Amino acid sequence: MTAIRKLLLVLAIALGGLLPSLPAHALNGEETQALKKISDFFNSFRTLKGEFTQISPRGRVATGVFYIAKPGRMRFEYAPPVPFVIVSDGSWVAMRNNKKATVDYYPLSKTPLRMVLASRVNLARDAIIKKVEERNGLTIVTLQDKDRMVPGHLVLVFDNGRNVLQQWIVIDGQGRRTTVSLSNMQPGVKVAAKLFNVPRNGEGKPRVRKKTNFSSSRR
């Protein structure tokens, strides 16, 4: 898996590897309320700015800042030396490699990003819930994209005391874990629309380099 694909999959709350399919979990009342609380967190803001720290399976650490403006728009900027910027303008997800001056595109509708960038988030409705745990003041939810456009599982870690999403954990087919922790989140901030601009060609269309399949990769 290339580094650029892995960065997108981590951000998109999906996996590149294939995990054995876990059975869907039948939710009880408490678990339904826990999922609603996490969904309510996503629905509590229209714009959001924050910082993130990503730890790769090999222990490599990358940091950066992110911006969200719902519906559909987001931007993740990785701090140097990581050269990537990932942007969604509401229609396309663009991955820009500043070092190589290249951009790859994926339709937003074909990625799991559409679930968390929607105007209204409902995890119980939009995701297949595999497991819900309560541990040390945290709600830990294992889920899968309902449409399974990108196979795999995601673990969301929600801090009940602070009422915020603390981190997500992506696990690949070999059991390797990539963790993204969120911090210094500022909901409701003014976010410049130009942050979500993506390169276009002369016809006003994305410059797609024959790469619109979310699950494809470049060697």
C-alpha positions in Angstrom: 0.0 0.0 0.0 1.4 3.4 -0.9 1.8 6.1 1.7 -0.6 8.4 -0.1 -3.3 5.8 -0.1 -2.8 5.0 3.5 -3.1 8.6 4.5 -6.4 8.9 2.6 -7.8 5.7 4.1 -6.9 6.8 7.7 -8.6 10.2 7.1 -11.5 8.6 5.4 -12.1 6.3 8.3 -11.6 3.2 6.3 -9.1 0.4 5.7 -6.9 -0.7 2.9 -6.6 -4.3 4.1 -9.3 -6.9 4.2 -10.4 -8.1 7.6 -12.7 -11.1 8.2 -16.3 -9.8 8.3 -17.6 -9.6 11.8 -21.3 -10.2 12.5 -23.5 -7.1 13.0 -24.1 -6.4 16.7 -27.7 -6.2 18.0 -27.8 -3.0 20.0 -29.4 -2.7 23.4 -30.9 0.5 24.8 -27.7 1.8 26.5 -25.6 1.1 23.3 -28.2 2.9 21.2 -27.9 5.9 23.5 -24.1 5.8 23.3 -24.2 5.8 19.5 -26.6 8.7 19.6 -24.2 10.7 21.8 -21.4 10.2 19.3 -23.7 11.1 16.4 -24.8 14.2 18.4 -21.2 15.2 18.7 -20.8 15.2 14.9 -24.1 17.1 14.6 -23.1 19.7 17.2 -21.0 21.7 14.8 -21.2 23.0 11.2 -17.5 24.1 11.2 -14.6 22.7 13.1 -10.9 23.3 13.4 -8.4 21.2 15.3 -5.1 19.5 15.4 -4.3 15.8 14.9 -1.5 13.4 15.6 -1.2 10.2 13.6 0.9 7.2 14.7 1.6 4.6 12.0 1.9 0.8 12.6 5.7 1.3 12.6 5.5 4.1 15.3 6.1 7.0 12.9 4.4 10.1 14.1 2.8 12.8 11.8 1.0 15.9 12.9 -1.1 18.6 11.3 -4.2 20.7 11.4 -7.7 20.0 10.0 -10.8 22.0 9.0 -14.3 20.8 8.5 -17.2 22.8 7.0 -20.4 20.7 6.6 -21.9 19.5 4.4 -19.1 17.8 2.5 -16.1 20.0 2.9 -12.9 19.2 4.8 -9.1 19.8 4.7 -6.3 17.9 6.4 -2.8 19.5 6.2 0.2 17.4 7.3 3.1 19.2 8.8 6.5 18.9 7.1 8.2 16.6 6.2 4.9 14.8 5.2 4.0 16.5 1.9 0.3 15.7 1.7 -2.8 17.9 1.8 -6.2 16.2 1.6 -9.2 18.3 0.6 -12.9 17.6 -0.1 -14.9 20.3 -1.8 -18.2 18.5 -1.4 -18.0 16.6 -4.6 -14.5 15.3 -4.9 -11.7 14.2 -2.4 -8.4 15.5 -3.7 -5.0 14.2 -2.4 -2.2 16.6 -3.2 1.4 15.7 -3.0 3.2 19.0 -2.7 6.6 17.4 -3.2 5.8 15.7 -6.5 3.2 18.3 -7.6 0.6 15.7 -8.3 -3.1 15.4 -7.4 -5.3 12.3 -7.3 -9.1 12.4 -7.1 -11.9 10.2 -5.7 -15.7 11.0 -5.8 -16.8 11.9 -2.3 -19.9 9.8 -2.8 -17.8 6.7 -3.2 -15.8 7.1 0.1 -16.9 6.7 3.7 -16.1 10.4 4.2 -19.7 11.1 3.1 -20.9 9.6 6.4 -19.1 12.0 8.7 -19.3 15.0 6.5 -23.1 14.7 6.1 -25.4 17.5 7.3 -26.8 15.0 9.8 -24.9 12.0 11.1 -26.6 8.9 12.4 -24.2 6.1 13.1 -26.8 3.6 14.0 -28.5 4.1 10.6 -25.5 4.7 8.4 -23.0 2.2 9.7 -22.8 -1.5 10.6 -22.1 -1.6 14.3 -19.8 -4.5 15.3 -19.1 -3.8 18.9 -19.8 -1.2 21.6 -17.7 -1.0 24.8 -17.6 1.2 27.9 -14.2 1.4 29.4 -12.6 4.0 31.8 -15.0 6.8 30.9 -14.7 6.0 27.1 -17.2 4.7 24.6 -15.4 2.5 22.1 -17.3 1.6 19.0 -16.2 -0.8 16.2 -18.0 -0.1 13.0 -18.0 -0.7 9.2 -19.2 1.5 6.4 -22.8 0.2 5.6 -22.3 0.3 1.9 -18.9 -1.5 2.2 -17.4 0.5 -0.6 -14.1 0.3 1.3 -14.0 -3.0 3.2 -12.7 -3.1 6.7 -13.4 -1.8 10.2 -12.8 1.4 12.2 -12.7 1.9 16.0 -14.0 5.2 17.3 -12.9 6.3 20.8 -15.3 8.8 22.4 -14.5 10.6 25.7 -17.7 10.7 27.7 -16.4 13.2 30.2 -15.4 15.8 27.7 -18.1 14.8 25.2 -15.7 14.8 22.3 -14.3 12.2 19.8 -10.8 11.5 21.2 -9.4 9.3 18.4 -10.0 6.7 15.7 -8.0 3.6 15.1 -7.7 1.8 11.8 -6.6 -1.8 11.7 -5.3 -3.4 8.5 -5.6 -7.0 7.4 -2.4 -8.0 9.2 -3.6 -6.5 12.4 -1.5 -3.3 12.1 -2.9 -0.3 13.8 -2.9 3.3 12.7 -4.1 5.8 15.4 -5.3 9.3 14.8 -5.8 11.5 17.9 -7.7 14.8 17.8 -6.9 17.8 20.0 -7.6 21.5 20.4 -10.9 21.3 18.6 -12.7 24.6 18.0 -16.3 24.2 16.8 -18.1 27.0 15.1 -15.0 28.9 13.9 -15.1 30.9 10.7 -13.4 28.9 8.0 -12.4 30.5 4.7 -14.1 28.9 1.7 -10.8 28.9 -0.3 -9.4 26.2 2.0 -11.6 23.7 0.3 -10.8 24.7 -3.3 -9.4 21.9 -5.4 -7.5 22.1 -8.8 -9.7 22.2 -11.9 -9.0 21.8 -15.6 -10.0 24.3 -18.3 -13.5 22.8 -18.4 -14.2 23.3 -14.7 -13.7 19.6 -13.9 -11.2 18.0 -11.6 -7.9 16.9 -13.1 -8.4 13.2 -12.6 -5.3 11.2 -13.5 -7.3 8.1 -14.4 -7.9 7.4 -10.7 -11.5 7.7 -9.5 -11.7 4.3 -7.8 -11.3 4.9 -4.1 -9.7 1.5 -3.5 -7.1 1.6 -6.3 -3.5 2.4 -5.4 -0.4 3.6 -7.1 2.9 1.7 -7.0 
